[in-house]
Amino acid sequence: MTEMLFYHLTRRRLQDVLPDLLGRSLQRGWRAVVKCGNAERVEPLCDELWTYDKAAFLPHGSKLDGHAERQPIWLTAQDERPNQAEVLFLVDGADTAIHADFIRVCDLFDGNDPEAVQAARQRWKAAKTAGHKLTYWQQNENGWVKAAEG
């Protein structure tokens, strides 16, 4: 079964957390797909990944860039894996029907938004019912703390 990690964002924004998690995936030799909750979010997030740190570089692309098979990180609003990614990042409330295509799925949600928290709880329950290995991570002043497993 797929390993699923739920990241409850309370202290830092998605734009601050996602680049680090993507960088760690690349260091492991993994390719990644970032699935946004809607198509309008893809290009702004793509732009943020280009500019998040002047001293860092995350190779990525989207439909506008093309060549999906050559992109180490692919941003989309579709359930797809055109770059043969090992890890999927779900952001902005996105969900997927293709969990099994990845070895790891990371669900990042805004812990300051009650609706986002409720939706993440529903995704957790569905993933648990499906038999996936689950880990719940919460932010504190020192970083991430494993708060639950399922």
Protein Blocks (a to p, Z undefined) as FASTA:
>chain_A
ZZddddddfkbcfklmmmmmmmmmmmnopacddddfbfklmmmmmmmmmmmpmkbccddd
dfkngmmllpmbacdfbdcdfkopabdcdeehiacfklmmpmbdcddddfkbmklmmmmm
mmmmmmmmnopacddddddfklpadfbdZZ
